[in-house]
Structure formats: C-alpha cells, structure tokens
Amino acid sequence: MATARLRFLSEEQVRQFKLNGFLTVEDVLCAEEVAALAAHTDLIAAGKVEQIPETSIQLEKVFREGEREVADQVLAVRKLYDLAVYDEFMWGHATHRRIVDIIADLLGSDDIKMYGDQLFMKAAVTGTAQPWHQDSASWRDIFPMDLVTAWTAIDQATVENGCLNFAPGTHRWGMVRGEQLSWFVEDLGSEQWPIVPAPLKPGSISFHHSLVLHQSNANLSGQRRRGYAVHYMRAASQRDMSVTDAPKMPRFKQVRGRSFAGRV
C-alpha cells in the first residue's frame, strides 16, 4: 500500500506536515482552472446545477432564520457539501492529478478514497466564523484518524476575510472533544501553543490533518472568501459501525488505486 516514491512533494514538505499537521502548497491550480471552479461554484450556490440536491446548499444563519432577506442567493450561502458525489465537474477537481499526488505523498498510499467535500462560501460581511475544532471529532467512525483535507482557495484568502488558522502540532494530541477542547482554547495563541494563519492566493491549497486544531474568523472585509475542501482517506481505513453519532455520509468514492473488502 505504501508509495514507492514521492509523487509531488519533497521529503522536507512531508516532514513539516507530519510535524505541524498542515502544509501550504502554492499554485497547484492554474488561473483557468480556478476561474472554471469559481464559475461552477456560483452556479451550484444559485441552485442552477440540477443534479445537486437542495439539501447540499446551506444558507448563513441570518438568512435561514429570516433575520435578513435574501437579495442574492449566491451571497447568502454559507456552505455547499456532497458536491463531488453528484457533479462530474466537482469530481474532476477531487480527482485532479496534482492534488491527489500530494495526498498520496501525505498519506503514504496510492489507495485513496474520498470521505466527503465541503465548499465554504464566506461572503463579505455576512460570512461567519468557524470555531476551533478537529475534523475527526466529527468523523469519529473512521480509523485511523489520519485523513487529509485539501482546502483550495478560489478567492484570495486573507486574515481580514477569514483564512484558515492552525494550531501547529495539535494533531499529535489525539482526539479532543467537548469539555476537553475548552481546557485549551484560552491558551491557543500563546507562546506555548501559537496560532499560524494560512493565507492563500487563488489556486493555492492548504493540506491539513484531520486531528489538527483549526478555525476561521468572520469575514469583516468587502471581499468574498470561497474555499473548496475535499477530504481524503486511505482506502484501507476501517469504519466503526458501532459509532452512531458520526455524520451520515454518501457512499465513499474511489479516487485512486485499490479498494479492499470489508474496509471503507
């Protein structure tokens, strides 16, 4: 199952990912690929891609609860998800060779499945914050808890418009849930547990481990901040069916390599 050689990254980049729990890679997509992704994203958010169900489109809370009237649905959307399951264009992104080569380097395997995907819209002014969390705290039925997310910047992601922030090394803590997380949140940003922002230009991608603590702030700028996150795991991963409070996911799609009987 192990890759015989690195496909895209250097040994130092892989070492940094293992140490910190995240890695930024610049210019993975070209300008034309980003433009096509941006255009298709807005079509989905507008409800104009018929194969994407309405259940995959979530508005910001102020619009869901009627506190503000929806003037432009695209700019009212908070999150889109399960896109690559239904849509060939988005599946093409999820299986993009350069992205999957990097995932193979980080997972140490060419046998890869997609766990799921989410596209965070974070519109200007109304785009809300996402608190500190570990992805595997939700995906707690998948073992090992060693998934990798590829977060592609569609727009310029800056500190002002809510880029991702990471707490380096926290993926080595194991899963931290509920009250346990509250013990450490006040210390994040201290000398002991620094916070590292990950600003990205369009077409660049941050890769992060499913146990690293990360968050994003509200968008206080006048600029949108769209980012498409695809979550990958080894095809040899196990799913614990006794865990009943994990998300109910569509069928896991094979991205590359082999699948294994009795595994995900």
Beta strands, then each sheet from edge to edge (+ up, - down):
strand 1: 22-25
strand 2: 57-59
strand 3: 77-81
strand 4: 112-120
strand 5: 130-133
strand 6: 142-143
strand 7: 148-153
strand 8: 164-166
strand 9: 196-198
strand 10: 205-209
strand 11: 214-216
strand 12: 227-234
strand 13: 238-239
strand 14: 253-256
sheet 1: 1+ 10- 7+ 12- 4+ 3- 2+
sheet 2: 1+ 10- 7+ 12- 4+ 14-
sheet 3: 5+ 11- 8+ 9-
sheet 4: 6+ 13-
end
